[in-house]
Amino acid sequence: MVFQANNLAWSPAMLCDLHRCRWQIWTALLLHVLFRFQAFLSEWPHSFTGLSP
């Protein structure tokens, strides 16, 4: 197995940035799934793509 942390050519700051970006993506995906599940449970007929601030 090769881990990102085993790449000694990358700086520690770059590894931290990659890790932070990865968790931002996973958090956004999790929130989207939770919102969709809540909409399914409440039988909300609208789509999230049509929402705008």
Secondary structure, DSSP 8 states (H G I E B T S, - for coil): ---GGG-TTS-HHHHHHHHHHHHHHHHHHHHHHHHHHHHHHTT----GGG---
